[in-house]
Amino acid sequence: MDIKYEFGINVRREREKRGWTIEKLAEKSNLNANHLGSIERGNENVSLDTIFKISLALDIEVMNLFKFD
């Protein structure tokens, strides 16, 4: 299992559930859209600060971003 890839899939899934673009999530999380795109593709080791910002922006528990099928 590639945890970075699986985490990115979960971020994308949650973002798309809301009908948001990457730019919208970037605005709400105060992160760079290019950085978020790289996270969603599983190309980034994500810091705890970034994980927390994403979960706050999506209004979900952090653990929901770590539920892997």
C-alpha positions as CSV (number, residue, x, y, z in Angstrom):
1,M,0.0,0.0,0.0
2,D,1.3,3.5,-0.9
3,I,-0.1,5.6,2.0
4,K,0.7,8.9,0.1
5,Y,-1.4,7.7,-2.9
6,E,-4.3,6.5,-0.7
7,F,-4.3,9.7,1.3
8,G,-4.4,11.7,-1.9
9,I,-7.3,9.6,-3.2
10,N,-9.2,10.4,0.0
11,V,-8.5,14.1,-0.2
12,R,-9.7,14.1,-3.9
13,R,-12.8,12.1,-3.0
14,E,-13.8,14.4,-0.2
15,R,-13.1,17.5,-2.3
16,E,-15.2,16.1,-5.2
17,K,-18.1,15.2,-2.9
18,R,-18.4,18.9,-2.2
19,G,-18.2,19.8,-5.9
20,W,-15.0,21.8,-5.2
21,T,-12.1,22.5,-7.5
22,I,-8.6,22.2,-6.2
23,E,-8.5,26.0,-6.2
24,K,-11.6,26.1,-3.9
25,L,-9.9,23.7,-1.5
26,A,-6.7,25.7,-1.7
27,E,-8.6,28.9,-0.8
28,K,-10.4,27.3,2.1
29,S,-7.3,25.5,3.5
30,N,-4.9,28.4,2.8
31,L,-2.6,26.0,0.8
32,N,-1.2,26.3,-2.7
33,A,-3.4,24.6,-5.4
34,N,-0.3,23.1,-7.1
35,H,0.7,21.6,-3.8
36,L,-2.8,20.2,-3.3
37,G,-2.7,18.7,-6.8
38,S,0.6,17.0,-5.9
39,I,-0.9,15.7,-2.7
40,E,-3.9,14.3,-4.5
41,R,-1.6,12.5,-7.0
42,G,0.3,10.9,-4.0
43,N,3.5,12.7,-4.8
44,E,4.0,14.5,-1.5
45,N,4.9,13.5,2.1
46,V,2.3,15.6,3.8
47,S,3.1,17.4,7.1
48,L,0.8,17.2,10.1
49,D,0.0,20.9,9.7
50,T,-1.1,20.4,6.1
51,I,-3.2,17.4,7.0
52,F,-4.9,19.4,9.7
53,K,-5.6,22.4,7.4
54,I,-7.1,20.0,4.8
55,S,-9.4,18.4,7.4
56,L,-10.5,21.7,8.7
57,A,-11.3,23.0,5.2
58,L,-13.2,19.9,4.4
59,D,-14.9,19.9,7.8
60,I,-14.1,16.3,8.5
61,E,-12.1,14.3,11.1
62,V,-8.5,13.8,10.3
63,M,-8.9,10.1,10.6
64,N,-11.4,10.1,7.7
65,L,-8.5,11.0,5.4
66,F,-6.8,7.8,6.5
67,K,-9.5,5.3,5.9
68,F,-8.2,3.0,3.2
69,D,-10.1,0.3,1.3
